[in-house]
Amino acid sequence: MELKNFEKGVFLVNVLGIVFDTKTRKILIGKREEDPSISELSWCFPGGTPNYDEELEDALKKEIKEKTGLNIENLGAIFAKTYPEKKEFLSVYYLCEAISGEAKPEGSFKELKWVSAEELEKYFTTSFHPRLKEYIMNLT
């Protein structure tokens, strides 16, 4: 079954964490190289694709741990979007807080960086939705 054979309504779901440090007021992003799905992608929020038998929150925690070394608390879903670069992708964004662990790049991430909300957009090479940007700006 090919996703492109459907006219509408079938998406590849990604769960992504806006990992916010309440002390420094910064957000964690990771750098990927040669993304197999979106070639323009470089810096992004940590997360990934859940398995069919996983709850989305469990997948979010597992993917962030695997890519950053951090254990997070999910504070709730805040946004969902599709991408002009890859229309079959649907990402659900969650506000998260790191509760333990040490941030270090693992898995597909080559580098991690804590950035302020104001400088966040300059790192992204793919679309950055204005409503998501507004939400993040209001965190600080």
Contacts in CASP RR format, 6 or more apart in sequence:
PFRMAT RR
TARGET T0000
AUTHOR 0000-0000-0000
METHOD contacts of the structure
MODEL  1
MELKNFEKGVFLVNVLGIVFDTKTRKILIGKREEDPSISELSWCFPGGTP
NYDEELEDALKKEIKEKTGLNIENLGAIFAKTYPEKKEFLSVYYLCEAIS
GEAKPEGSFKELKWVSAEELEKYFTTSFHPRLKEYIMNLT
3 10 0 8 1.000
3 11 0 8 1.000
3 12 0 8 1.000
3 88 0 8 1.000
4 88 0 8 1.000
10 88 0 8 1.000
11 82 0 8 1.000
11 88 0 8 1.000
11 89 0 8 1.000
11 90 0 8 1.000
12 49 0 8 1.000
12 88 0 8 1.000
12 89 0 8 1.000
12 90 0 8 1.000
13 49 0 8 1.000
13 50 0 8 1.000
13 56 0 8 1.000
13 90 0 8 1.000
13 91 0 8 1.000
13 92 0 8 1.000
14 47 0 8 1.000
14 48 0 8 1.000
14 49 0 8 1.000
14 89 0 8 1.000
14 90 0 8 1.000
14 91 0 8 1.000
14 92 0 8 1.000
15 47 0 8 1.000
15 48 0 8 1.000
15 49 0 8 1.000
15 50 0 8 1.000
15 56 0 8 1.000
15 59 0 8 1.000
15 60 0 8 1.000
15 63 0 8 1.000
15 91 0 8 1.000
15 92 0 8 1.000
15 94 0 8 1.000
16 44 0 8 1.000
16 45 0 8 1.000
16 46 0 8 1.000
16 47 0 8 1.000
16 48 0 8 1.000
16 60 0 8 1.000
16 91 0 8 1.000
16 92 0 8 1.000
16 93 0 8 1.000
16 94 0 8 1.000
17 45 0 8 1.000
17 46 0 8 1.000
17 47 0 8 1.000
17 60 0 8 1.000
17 64 0 8 1.000
17 72 0 8 1.000
17 93 0 8 1.000
17 94 0 8 1.000
17 95 0 8 1.000
17 96 0 8 1.000
18 27 0 8 1.000
18 45 0 8 1.000
18 78 0 8 1.000
18 93 0 8 1.000
18 94 0 8 1.000
18 95 0 8 1.000
18 96 0 8 1.000
18 136 0 8 1.000
18 139 0 8 1.000
19 27 0 8 1.000
19 28 0 8 1.000
19 45 0 8 1.000
19 46 0 8 1.000
19 64 0 8 1.000
19 68 0 8 1.000
19 70 0 8 1.000
19 72 0 8 1.000
19 96 0 8 1.000
19 97 0 8 1.000
19 98 0 8 1.000
20 26 0 8 1.000
20 27 0 8 1.000
20 95 0 8 1.000
20 96 0 8 1.000
20 97 0 8 1.000
20 139 0 8 1.000
21 27 0 8 1.000
21 28 0 8 1.000
21 97 0 8 1.000
21 98 0 8 1.000
21 114 0 8 1.000
22 97 0 8 1.000
24 114 0 8 1.000
25 116 0 8 1.000
25 117 0 8 1.000
25 139 0 8 1.000
25 140 0 8 1.000
26 114 0 8 1.000
26 115 0 8 1.000
26 116 0 8 1.000
27 45 0 8 1.000
27 114 0 8 1.000
27 115 0 8 1.000
27 116 0 8 1.000
27 117 0 8 1.000
27 120 0 8 1.000
27 136 0 8 1.000
27 139 0 8 1.000
28 45 0 8 1.000
28 46 0 8 1.000
28 68 0 8 1.000
28 70 0 8 1.000
28 98 0 8 1.000
28 103 0 8 1.000
28 112 0 8 1.000
28 113 0 8 1.000
28 114 0 8 1.000
29 43 0 8 1.000
29 44 0 8 1.000
29 45 0 8 1.000
29 46 0 8 1.000
29 112 0 8 1.000
29 113 0 8 1.000
29 115 0 8 1.000
29 120 0 8 1.000
29 123 0 8 1.000
30 43 0 8 1.000
30 44 0 8 1.000
30 45 0 8 1.000
30 46 0 8 1.000
30 67 0 8 1.000
30 68 0 8 1.000
30 105 0 8 1.000
30 109 0 8 1.000
30 110 0 8 1.000
30 111 0 8 1.000
30 112 0 8 1.000
30 113 0 8 1.000
31 42 0 8 1.000
31 43 0 8 1.000
31 105 0 8 1.000
31 109 0 8 1.000
31 110 0 8 1.000
31 111 0 8 1.000
31 112 0 8 1.000
31 113 0 8 1.000
32 41 0 8 1.000
32 42 0 8 1.000
32 43 0 8 1.000
32 44 0 8 1.000
32 108 0 8 1.000
32 109 0 8 1.000
32 110 0 8 1.000
33 42 0 8 1.000
33 110 0 8 1.000
35 41 0 8 1.000
35 108 0 8 1.000
37 86 0 8 1.000
37 89 0 8 1.000
38 83 0 8 1.000
38 85 0 8 1.000
38 86 0 8 1.000
38 89 0 8 1.000
38 126 0 8 1.000
40 85 0 8 1.000
40 125 0 8 1.000
40 126 0 8 1.000
41 85 0 8 1.000
41 125 0 8 1.000
41 126 0 8 1.000
42 123 0 8 1.000
42 124 0 8 1.000
42 125 0 8 1.000
43 113 0 8 1.000
43 123 0 8 1.000
43 124 0 8 1.000
43 125 0 8 1.000
44 124 0 8 1.000
44 126 0 8 1.000
45 93 0 8 1.000
46 63 0 8 1.000
46 64 0 8 1.000
46 67 0 8 1.000
46 68 0 8 1.000
46 109 0 8 1.000
47 60 0 8 1.000
47 63 0 8 1.000
47 64 0 8 1.000
47 67 0 8 1.000
48 59 0 8 1.000
48 60 0 8 1.000
48 63 0 8 1.000
48 67 0 8 1.000
49 59 0 8 1.000
49 63 0 8 1.000
50 56 0 8 1.000
50 58 0 8 1.000
50 59 0 8 1.000
50 60 0 8 1.000
50 63 0 8 1.000
51 59 0 8 1.000
54 62 0 8 1.000
56 92 0 8 1.000
57 74 0 8 1.000
57 94 0 8 1.000
60 72 0 8 1.000
60 74 0 8 1.000
60 94 0 8 1.000
60 96 0 8 1.000
61 71 0 8 1.000
61 72 0 8 1.000
61 74 0 8 1.000
64 70 0 8 1.000
64 72 0 8 1.000
64 96 0 8 1.000
65 71 0 8 1.000
65 72 0 8 1.000
66 106 0 8 1.000
66 107 0 8 1.000
67 105 0 8 1.000
67 106 0 8 1.000
67 107 0 8 1.000
67 108 0 8 1.000
67 109 0 8 1.000
68 103 0 8 1.000
68 104 0 8 1.000
68 105 0 8 1.000
68 106 0 8 1.000
68 109 0 8 1.000
68 112 0 8 1.000
69 101 0 8 1.000
69 102 0 8 1.000
69 103 0 8 1.000
69 104 0 8 1.000
69 106 0 8 1.000
70 98 0 8 1.000
70 100 0 8 1.000
70 101 0 8 1.000
70 102 0 8 1.000
70 103 0 8 1.000
71 98 0 8 1.000
71 99 0 8 1.000
71 100 0 8 1.000
71 101 0 8 1.000
72 96 0 8 1.000
72 97 0 8 1.000
72 98 0 8 1.000
72 99 0 8 1.000
73 96 0 8 1.000
73 97 0 8 1.000
73 99 0 8 1.000
74 94 0 8 1.000
74 95 0 8 1.000
74 96 0 8 1.000
75 94 0 8 1.000
75 95 0 8 1.000
75 96 0 8 1.000
75 97 0 8 1.000
76 94 0 8 1.000
76 95 0 8 1.000
77 92 0 8 1.000
77 93 0 8 1.000
77 94 0 8 1.000
78 93 0 8 1.000
78 94 0 8 1.000
78 95 0 8 1.000
78 132 0 8 1.000
78 135 0 8 1.000
79 92 0 8 1.000
79 93 0 8 1.000
79 129 0 8 1.000
79 131 0 8 1.000
79 132 0 8 1.000
79 135 0 8 1.000
80 90 0 8 1.000
80 91 0 8 1.000
80 92 0 8 1.000
80 93 0 8 1.000
81 90 0 8 1.000
81 91 0 8 1.000
81 93 0 8 1.000
81 129 0 8 1.000
81 132 0 8 1.000
82 89 0 8 1.000
82 90 0 8 1.000
82 91 0 8 1.000
83 89 0 8 1.000
83 91 0 8 1.000
83 126 0 8 1.000
83 127 0 8 1.000
84 127 0 8 1.000
85 126 0 8 1.000
85 127 0 8 1.000
93 132 0 8 1.000
95 139 0 8 1.000
103 112 0 8 1.000
103 114 0 8 1.000
104 112 0 8 1.000
105 111 0 8 1.000
105 112 0 8 1.000
113 123 0 8 1.000
115 123 0 8 1.000
116 140 0 8 1.000
117 136 0 8 1.000
117 137 0 8 1.000
117 139 0 8 1.000
117 140 0 8 1.000
118 137 0 8 1.000
118 140 0 8 1.000
120 128 0 8 1.000
120 133 0 8 1.000
120 136 0 8 1.000
121 128 0 8 1.000
121 133 0 8 1.000
END
